[in-house]
């Protein structure tokens, strides 16, 4: 079949989330300097100040949705674990809009339900399953030992048993670090780059581990912000929570994109 010489050229249409137009998605994580943790929070603050009113609305709605789900018998906690990644995905879309010079809209909060609901629910399910495994491994044996002692008539738990229980909690916190690392960037990777859930969690895990020093600085600053935000009747979280959410996006951009 002969091609019409007067036919206009045909160009492939890229998914707008795969290429930002100014930066290149690397498809893997890169190592950033320790001070990057400070920059993520600074850039998160800039995204917050672009539309603080809408950010505060998002925080209030997220809190209200979480609270409402807790009142659902039996499945409330499960529903929350599965739905929150989808809502977070919408927030990541909003952050991406702000970075491109667009606006943060109310519809952004629920936008990921239309585009990436299934993979984000899978991310939530994997995160919940990993959390459950950590609890089983680290805490249940110690709780079981204390319960068995009481059942056998030992009365109140001994100092040794209580100490073992505290060790179990500390062990759980240690085991939970890689779980958080696997989840931290998974939502933006799925939502903005169409990465499959398991692959996104792997990329998130290695991105966090490679940049452990930047995350250490980020965590220390975040701890100070959290303390300050909690002091005035926790009202400071109306500002701190959006900054933290936006900093997830800014950290993701810094680690997975070549500027």
C-alpha positions as CSV (number, residue, x, y, z in Angstrom):
1,X,0.0,0.0,0.0
2,X,1.5,3.3,-1.1
3,X,1.7,6.1,1.5
4,X,0.0,9.4,0.7
5,X,2.8,11.9,0.4
6,X,0.4,14.6,1.5
7,X,-0.6,12.8,4.7
8,X,0.6,14.6,7.8
9,X,3.2,12.7,9.9
10,X,1.9,10.5,12.7
11,X,3.5,10.8,16.1
12,X,3.1,8.4,19.0
13,X,1.3,9.8,22.0
14,X,3.1,9.2,25.3
15,X,1.4,8.8,28.6
16,X,1.9,12.3,30.2
17,X,2.8,10.7,33.5
18,X,5.7,8.8,32.0
19,X,7.6,11.8,30.9
20,X,7.4,15.2,32.7
21,X,8.6,17.1,29.7
22,X,11.6,18.6,31.6
23,X,13.0,15.6,33.5
24,X,13.6,12.0,32.6
25,X,12.2,9.1,34.7
26,X,15.1,6.8,35.4
27,X,13.2,3.6,36.0
28,X,15.4,3.1,39.0
29,X,16.6,4.9,42.1
30,X,19.7,7.1,42.5
31,X,21.7,8.1,45.5
32,X,21.2,11.6,46.8
33,X,23.3,13.6,49.2
34,X,22.4,13.7,52.9
35,X,21.1,17.2,52.7
36,X,18.4,16.0,50.3
37,X,16.2,15.2,53.2
38,X,16.1,18.9,54.1
39,X,15.3,19.8,50.5
40,X,12.4,17.4,50.3
41,X,10.7,19.1,53.2
42,X,11.5,22.6,51.8
43,X,10.0,21.7,48.5
44,X,7.0,20.1,50.2
45,X,6.4,23.4,52.0
46,X,6.4,25.2,48.7
47,X,3.8,22.8,47.3
48,X,1.7,23.4,50.5
49,X,1.9,27.2,50.2
50,X,0.8,27.0,46.6
51,X,-2.8,26.3,47.8
52,X,-2.8,25.9,51.6
53,X,-6.6,26.0,51.8
54,X,-7.2,23.0,49.6
55,X,-4.4,21.1,51.4
56,X,-6.2,21.7,54.7
57,X,-9.4,20.5,53.2
58,X,-7.6,17.3,52.1
59,X,-6.3,16.7,55.6
60,X,-9.8,17.2,57.2
61,X,-11.4,14.9,54.6
62,X,-8.7,12.2,55.1
63,X,-9.2,12.3,58.8
64,X,-13.0,12.2,58.5
65,X,-12.8,9.2,56.0
66,X,-10.4,7.3,58.3
67,X,-12.6,7.9,61.3
68,X,-15.8,6.9,59.5
69,X,-14.2,3.6,58.3
70,X,-13.2,2.7,61.8
71,X,-17.0,2.5,62.7
72,X,-17.5,-0.2,60.1
73,X,-17.7,-3.5,62.0
74,X,-15.1,-6.1,61.3
75,X,-13.8,-4.7,57.9
76,X,-13.3,-1.0,58.8
77,X,-9.5,-1.4,59.4
78,X,-9.1,-3.5,56.2
79,X,-11.1,-0.9,54.2
80,X,-8.9,1.9,55.5
81,X,-5.7,0.1,54.6
82,X,-6.9,-0.6,51.0
83,X,-8.5,2.8,50.3
84,X,-5.9,5.1,51.7
85,X,-3.2,4.3,49.0
86,X,-5.8,5.3,46.4
87,X,-6.5,8.6,48.1
88,X,-2.8,9.2,48.5
89,X,-2.4,8.5,44.8
90,X,-4.8,11.3,44.1
91,X,-2.8,13.6,46.3
92,X,0.3,12.6,44.3
93,X,-1.5,13.6,41.1
94,X,-2.3,17.0,42.7
95,X,1.4,17.5,43.6
96,X,2.4,16.7,40.0
97,X,-0.1,19.3,38.8
98,X,1.3,21.9,41.1
99,X,4.9,21.2,40.0
100,X,3.9,21.6,36.4
101,X,2.4,25.0,37.1
102,X,-1.2,23.8,37.4
103,X,-3.6,23.9,40.3
104,X,-4.5,21.7,43.2
105,X,-8.2,20.8,42.8
106,X,-10.7,19.1,45.1
107,X,-11.2,16.3,42.4
108,X,-7.5,15.4,42.8
109,X,-8.2,13.6,46.1
110,X,-10.4,11.0,44.3
111,X,-8.7,11.1,40.9
112,X,-6.7,7.9,41.3
113,X,-10.0,5.9,41.8
114,X,-10.5,6.5,38.1
115,X,-7.0,5.7,36.9
116,X,-5.1,3.4,39.3
117,X,-7.6,2.0,41.8
118,X,-6.7,-1.7,41.4
119,X,-2.9,-1.5,41.5
120,X,-3.0,1.0,44.5
121,X,-5.4,-1.3,46.4
122,X,-2.9,-4.1,45.7
123,X,-0.2,-2.0,47.2
124,X,-2.4,-1.4,50.3
125,X,-3.0,-5.1,50.6
126,X,0.7,-6.0,50.3
127,X,1.5,-3.4,53.0
128,X,-1.2,-4.7,55.3
129,X,0.0,-8.3,54.8
130,X,3.6,-7.3,55.5
131,X,2.5,-5.5,58.7
132,X,0.6,-8.5,59.8
133,X,3.6,-10.8,59.3
134,X,5.8,-8.4,61.3
135,X,3.3,-8.4,64.2
136,X,3.2,-12.2,64.1
137,X,6.9,-12.6,64.1
138,X,7.9,-10.0,66.6
139,X,5.1,-9.5,69.1
140,X,2.7,-12.4,69.2
141,X,5.2,-14.9,70.8
142,X,5.9,-12.5,73.7
143,X,2.2,-11.7,74.2
144,X,1.5,-15.4,74.1
145,X,4.1,-16.2,76.7
146,X,2.6,-13.6,79.1
147,X,-0.9,-14.8,78.5
148,X,0.2,-18.4,79.0
149,X,1.8,-17.5,82.3
150,X,-1.3,-15.8,83.6
151,X,-3.4,-18.8,82.4
152,X,-1.1,-21.1,84.4
153,X,-1.8,-19.1,87.6
154,X,1.4,-17.0,87.7
155,X,-0.7,-13.8,88.3
156,X,0.7,-10.5,87.1
157,X,3.4,-10.7,84.4
158,X,6.9,-10.8,85.8
159,X,9.5,-8.1,85.1
160,X,11.3,-10.5,82.8
161,X,8.1,-11.1,80.8
162,X,7.4,-7.4,80.6
163,X,11.0,-6.9,79.5
164,X,10.5,-9.5,76.8
165,X,7.4,-7.8,75.6
166,X,9.2,-4.5,75.2
167,X,12.0,-6.3,73.3
168,X,9.3,-7.7,71.1
169,X,8.0,-4.2,70.4
170,X,11.4,-2.9,69.6
171,X,12.1,-5.9,67.3
172,X,8.8,-5.2,65.5
173,X,9.8,-1.6,65.0
174,X,13.1,-2.8,63.5
175,X,11.3,-5.2,61.2
176,X,8.8,-2.5,60.2
177,X,11.5,-0.3,58.7
178,X,11.8,-2.3,55.4
179,X,8.0,-2.5,55.3
180,X,7.8,1.3,55.4
181,X,10.6,1.6,52.9
182,X,8.8,-0.6,50.5
183,X,5.6,1.4,50.8
184,X,7.0,5.0,50.9
185,X,7.4,5.7,47.2
186,X,5.2,2.9,45.9
187,X,2.1,5.0,45.5
188,X,3.7,7.8,43.3
189,X,5.5,5.2,41.3
190,X,2.3,3.3,40.6
191,X,0.2,6.5,40.0
192,X,2.6,8.6,38.1
193,X,4.7,6.0,36.2
194,X,2.4,3.0,35.9
195,X,4.8,0.8,37.7
196,X,3.3,-2.6,38.7
197,X,2.6,-2.8,42.5
198,X,5.3,-5.4,43.4
199,X,7.9,-3.8,41.2
200,X,7.0,-0.3,42.7
201,X,7.5,-1.6,46.2
202,X,10.8,-3.1,45.3
203,X,11.9,0.2,43.7
204,X,10.7,2.1,46.7
205,X,12.6,-0.2,49.1
206,X,15.9,0.2,47.3
207,X,15.3,3.9,46.8
208,X,14.9,4.4,50.6
209,X,17.8,2.0,51.5
210,X,20.2,3.7,49.1
211,X,19.4,7.1,50.6
212,X,19.3,6.0,54.3
213,X,21.4,9.0,55.4
214,X,19.1,11.5,53.7
215,X,16.1,9.7,55.3
216,X,17.9,9.9,58.7
217,X,18.1,13.7,58.3
218,X,14.6,13.8,57.0
219,X,13.3,11.8,60.0
220,X,15.1,14.0,62.6
221,X,13.6,17.2,61.1
222,X,10.3,15.5,60.7
223,X,10.3,14.5,64.4
224,X,10.9,18.1,65.4
225,X,8.1,19.2,63.1
226,X,5.8,16.5,64.6
227,X,6.4,17.6,68.2
228,X,5.8,21.3,67.3
229,X,2.6,20.4,65.4
230,X,1.3,18.4,68.3
231,X,1.7,21.1,70.9
232,X,-1.1,23.5,70.1
233,X,-3.9,20.9,70.5
234,X,-2.5,19.1,67.5
235,X,-3.8,21.8,65.2
236,X,-0.3,22.2,63.7
237,X,-1.0,18.9,61.9
238,X,-3.2,20.8,59.5
239,X,0.0,22.2,58.2
240,X,2.5,19.5,59.0
241,X,0.5,16.7,57.4
242,X,0.3,18.3,54.0
243,X,4.0,19.2,54.1
244,X,4.9,15.6,54.9
245,X,2.6,14.3,52.1
246,X,4.0,16.7,49.6
247,X,7.6,15.8,50.7
248,X,6.9,12.2,49.7
249,X,6.3,13.5,46.2
250,X,9.4,15.8,46.2
251,X,11.6,13.0,47.5
252,X,10.2,10.6,44.8
253,X,11.0,13.2,42.1
254,X,14.5,13.7,43.4
255,X,15.4,10.0,43.6
256,X,13.8,8.6,40.5
257,X,14.2,11.5,38.0
258,X,17.2,12.9,36.3
259,X,16.9,16.7,36.3
